[in-house]
Amino acid sequence: MERLEKTFARLAETGETALVAYLTGGYPSLAETGPLIEAVCAAGADIIELGVPFSDPLGDGPVIQSTTQAALERGVTTAAVLDIVAGARENGVDVPIMLMGYCNPFLRYGLEQLYADAAAAGADGFIVPDLPAHEADEWLAAAETHDLGQVFFSAPGSSPERLQRTAERSRGFLYSLAANGVTGVRDELDPGIDDYLDRVRAAAGTLPVCVGFGISRPEHVAALRGRATGVIVGSALLRAIGDADTPARRILAASELVGELKAACR
């Protein structure tokens, strides 16, 4: 938790919005994931959300689904993603790395062992889209034991009571969906997002609030300055990587997009 807390505190001092960059572990390959992490951090990403491939990613749209499927076809496992984290730490990456994945593979791994191995590898916490906060006692116990974050989700349709419970149980930050549905690139932010974020911040109190699902352009990021602690960008970044045809060009495409997005955070 210390890396997360220090990151949000540092950005609060400078008035910057945190930029959370989502990458799929093992995409485009295991060998390229580490250099991509290093490149987007150098370009300005404040936090990495690293996806653990799963065959049925219900919360993800077509771009992330396709990268996940590509990683699975290459045999990428939860253990392999933990190795990516450990390699990033060995190569000097010091930004928080949150592991995003679904209940099934994590439960098969074994929660206590998973959280112990994640902490040992240098991960900073977990984001689990299909884990309701009110059913997460065992997960939270493991997170507390190993001093890891445990991030839960709020949605525009969440009741005030659900928002409050979710915020109270979140460790590290609250992940607020910018729109109902799945991840993906969108042209415009939902016109009701300001009112929604007012409700989220009231429930969250001092807990950082990061907004994702559809955040893809600098103007989206700029519109959320002062409204959210952080923004999460995934599909747009993966699409930029996928559109490039060599490792060097993928590094360049990812770096350029992250640089543009980070500039809008300041």
VOTI-627180 format. One record per residue (C-alpha): residue number from 1; x, y, z. Coordinates in Angstrom, 3 decimals, padded with zeros to 6 digits. Layout:
% residues N
   n       xx       yy       zz
 NUM        X        Y        Z
...
END
This chain:
% residues 266
   n       xx       yy       zz
   1  000.000  000.000  000.000
   2  002.894  002.391  000.651
   3  003.734  002.896 -003.028
   4  000.101  003.669 -003.840
   5 -000.284  006.066 -000.943
   6  002.931  007.919 -001.774
   7  001.951  008.192 -005.435
   8 -001.428  009.745 -004.712
   9  000.082  012.047 -002.071
  10  002.801  013.261 -004.465
  11  000.306  013.981 -007.223
  12 -002.028  015.780 -004.832
  13  000.799  018.151 -003.922
  14  001.325  019.087 -007.583
  15 -002.366  019.124 -008.488
  16 -001.971  016.367 -011.083
  17 -004.442  013.676 -012.005
  18 -002.992  010.180 -011.682
  19 -002.665  008.311 -014.970
  20 -003.295  004.570 -014.650
  21 -002.154  002.651 -017.741
  22 -003.658 -000.773 -018.404
  23 -001.560 -003.423 -020.154
  24 -002.452 -007.071 -020.690
  25  000.158 -009.390 -019.212
  26  001.746 -011.388 -022.028
  27  000.519 -009.143 -024.856
  28  001.810 -008.823 -027.519
  29  004.202 -011.351 -025.958
  30  005.765 -012.136 -022.621
  31  009.057 -010.731 -023.852
  32  007.487 -007.391 -024.832
  33  005.366 -006.788 -021.742
  34  008.242 -005.777 -019.493
  35  009.693 -003.236 -021.948
  36  006.193 -001.822 -022.518
  37  005.745 -001.338 -018.769
  38  009.080  000.450 -018.587
  39  008.245  002.619 -021.597
  40  004.820  003.788 -020.411
  41  006.230  004.556 -016.962
  42  009.002  006.611 -018.536
  43  006.363  008.415 -020.623
  44  004.405  009.439 -017.526
  45  002.162  006.607 -016.314
  46  001.793  006.878 -012.539
  47  000.284  003.436 -011.926
  48  000.267  000.247 -014.000
  49 -002.825 -001.949 -014.119
  50 -001.559 -005.293 -015.392
  51 -004.167 -007.697 -016.691
  52 -004.027 -011.387 -015.806
  53 -005.485 -013.268 -018.815
  54 -008.733 -015.174 -018.292
  55 -010.921 -016.968 -020.818
  56 -014.175 -015.217 -019.848
  57 -013.422 -011.541 -019.069
  58 -017.011 -010.364 -018.687
  59 -016.172 -006.765 -017.818
  60 -013.930 -006.189 -020.813
  61 -014.762 -004.974 -024.291
  62 -013.468 -006.320 -027.620
  63 -009.998 -004.748 -027.537
  64 -009.033 -006.117 -024.134
  65 -010.780 -009.426 -024.876
  66 -008.699 -009.888 -028.017
  67 -005.421 -009.128 -026.244
  68 -006.382 -011.487 -023.442
  69 -007.156 -014.259 -025.905
  70 -003.838 -013.692 -027.660
  71 -002.008 -013.983 -024.347
  72 -003.880 -017.168 -023.417
  73 -002.987 -018.708 -026.760
  74  000.648 -018.068 -025.907
  75  000.216 -019.937 -022.630
  76  000.331 -016.920 -020.305
  77 -000.677 -017.845 -016.751
  78 -001.139 -016.043 -013.461
  79  002.324 -017.203 -012.425
  80  003.788 -015.803 -015.640
  81  002.243 -012.401 -014.916
  82  003.765 -012.435 -011.428
  83  007.125 -013.089 -013.118
  84  006.531 -010.002 -015.286
  85  006.041 -007.935 -012.134
  86  009.186 -009.318 -010.546
  87  011.146 -008.598 -013.726
  88  009.860 -005.027 -013.840
  89  011.017 -004.455 -010.264
  90  014.418 -005.935 -011.047
  91  014.704 -003.488 -013.952
  92  014.003 -000.493 -011.741
  93  010.281  000.123 -012.247
  94  009.086  001.747 -009.013
  95  005.513  002.830 -009.813
  96  002.631  000.877 -008.243
  97  001.572 -002.212 -010.205
  98 -001.997 -003.410 -009.660
  99 -002.993 -006.854 -010.905
 100 -006.367 -006.958 -012.645
 101 -008.036 -010.315 -013.034
 102 -011.113 -012.413 -012.375
 103 -012.101 -014.601 -009.455
 104 -011.823 -018.002 -011.100
 105 -008.075 -018.144 -011.881
 106 -007.208 -016.410 -008.627
 107 -009.221 -018.901 -006.574
 108 -007.633 -021.802 -008.472
 109 -004.212 -020.408 -007.619
 110 -005.213 -020.150 -003.935
 111 -005.828 -016.750 -002.394
 112 -003.306 -016.880  000.432
 113 -000.562 -018.200 -001.848
 114 -001.478 -015.725 -004.583
 115 -001.332 -012.707 -002.313
 116  001.913 -013.873 -000.737
 117  003.481 -014.451 -004.160
 118  002.158 -011.133 -005.480
 119  003.673 -009.239 -002.553
 120  006.964 -011.082 -002.980
 121  007.021 -010.225 -006.700
 122  006.472 -006.527 -005.948
 123  002.812 -006.084 -006.870
 124  000.801 -003.492 -004.977
 125 -002.701 -004.914 -005.028
 126 -005.593 -006.449 -006.926
 127 -008.491 -005.225 -009.036
 128 -011.132 -007.952 -009.452
 129 -014.143 -006.872 -011.556
 130 -016.378 -009.842 -010.677
 131 -015.774 -009.673 -006.924
 132 -018.558 -007.853 -005.028
 133 -017.285 -005.932 -002.030
 134 -019.797 -007.611  000.301
 135 -018.465 -011.084 -000.620
 136 -014.780 -010.246 -000.275
 137 -013.949 -011.009  003.365
 138 -011.356 -013.672  002.526
 139 -009.789 -011.499 -000.160
 140 -009.586 -008.479  002.129
 141 -008.026 -010.563  004.891
 142 -005.300 -011.693  002.494
 143 -004.787 -008.129  001.249
 144 -004.424 -006.827  004.797
 145 -002.042 -009.621  005.758
 146  000.274 -008.781  002.863
 147 -000.337 -004.999  002.847
 148 -001.833 -005.005 -000.637
 149 -004.572 -002.889 -002.150
 150 -007.986 -004.383 -002.915
 151 -009.924 -002.242 -005.358
 152 -013.685 -002.432 -005.814
 153 -015.965 -000.826 -008.388
 154 -018.709  001.763 -008.396
 155 -021.079  002.293 -011.316
 156 -023.433  005.097 -012.335
 157 -026.386  003.010 -011.181
 158 -024.976  002.240 -007.734
 159 -027.262  003.214 -004.880
 160 -025.917  005.550 -002.180
 161 -025.817  002.600  000.236
 162 -023.869  000.419 -002.194
 163 -021.466  003.264 -002.970
 164 -020.803  003.745  000.726
 165 -020.192  000.054  001.404
 166 -017.944 -000.311 -001.619
 167 -015.862  002.722 -000.721
 168 -015.506  001.602  002.892
 169 -014.106 -001.776  001.819
 170 -011.748 -000.535 -000.903
 171 -008.036 -000.457 -000.155
 172 -005.876  001.881 -002.255
 173 -008.524  003.517 -004.423
 174 -012.062  003.157 -005.719
 175 -012.509  002.262 -009.394
 176 -015.424  004.278 -010.752
 177 -016.925  003.229 -014.070
 178 -017.400  006.215 -016.346
 179 -020.315  004.405 -018.001
 180 -022.319  001.235 -017.606
 181 -021.278 -001.673 -019.819
 182 -017.820 -002.973 -020.673
 183 -014.451 -001.416 -021.363
 184 -013.780  000.200 -024.715
 185 -012.916  003.378 -026.577
 186 -015.711  005.970 -026.548
 187 -016.043  009.309 -028.318
 188 -017.607  011.260 -025.461
 189 -017.903  011.051 -021.704
 190 -021.351  010.371 -020.300
 191 -023.115  013.749 -019.860
 192 -024.180  012.752 -016.347
 193 -020.680  011.952 -015.144
 194 -020.275  015.121 -013.040
 195 -023.311  014.395 -010.893
 196 -022.271  010.763 -010.583
 197 -018.741  011.673 -009.489
 198 -020.147  014.090 -006.926
 199 -021.956  011.129 -005.355
 200 -018.874  008.930 -005.574
 201 -016.594  011.462 -003.926
 202 -019.103  012.060 -001.157
 203 -019.085  008.341 -000.395
 204 -015.324  007.919 -000.810
 205 -014.231  010.705  001.493
 206 -010.423  010.756  001.451
 207 -010.168  007.531 -000.583
 208 -008.755  008.243 -004.073
 209 -011.232  007.800 -006.933
 210 -009.975  006.642 -010.338
 211 -012.274  006.709 -013.353
 212 -012.120  004.158 -016.157
 213 -014.139  002.576 -019.003
 214 -014.025  004.694 -022.148
 215 -011.278  007.134 -021.178
 216 -009.228  007.314 -024.359
 217 -008.392  010.911 -025.328
 218 -006.537  013.837 -023.757
 219 -009.769  015.842 -023.772
 220 -011.453  013.137 -021.654
 221 -008.611  013.364 -019.168
 222 -008.715  017.164 -019.120
 223 -012.471  017.124 -018.510
 224 -011.952  014.977 -015.407
 225 -009.253  017.136 -013.831
 226 -010.417  018.106 -010.377
 227 -013.321  015.649 -010.658
 228 -011.325  012.455 -010.101
 229 -008.054  011.537 -008.432
 230 -007.017  009.432 -011.398
 231 -007.990  008.204 -014.848
 232 -007.577  004.678 -016.197
 233 -006.778  004.101 -019.869
 234 -006.723  000.595 -021.328
 235 -008.411 -000.087 -024.663
 236 -006.989  003.002 -026.374
 237 -003.486  002.098 -025.252
 238 -003.793 -001.540 -026.315
 239 -005.249 -000.496 -029.658
 240 -002.281  001.798 -030.261
 241  000.081 -001.059 -029.420
 242 -001.814 -003.509 -031.622
 243 -001.812 -001.154 -034.605
 244  002.002 -001.054 -034.647
 245  003.878 -003.798 -036.471
 246  007.238 -004.093 -034.701
 247  008.356 -004.088 -031.064
 248  010.088 -000.733 -031.510
 249  007.010  000.839 -033.079
 250  004.803 -000.584 -030.338
 251  007.026  001.012 -027.724
 252  006.868  004.315 -029.593
 253  003.078  004.212 -030.034
 254  002.487  003.436 -026.364
 255  004.920  006.105 -025.213
 256  003.429  008.793 -027.439
 257 -000.148  008.134 -026.321
 258  000.766  007.988 -022.636
 259  002.759  011.201 -023.001
 260 -000.249  012.977 -024.532
 261 -002.578  011.683 -021.848
 262 -000.221  012.591 -019.028
 263  000.140  016.118 -020.368
 264 -003.631  016.490 -019.960
 265 -003.306  015.386 -016.322
 266 -001.226  018.429 -015.422
END
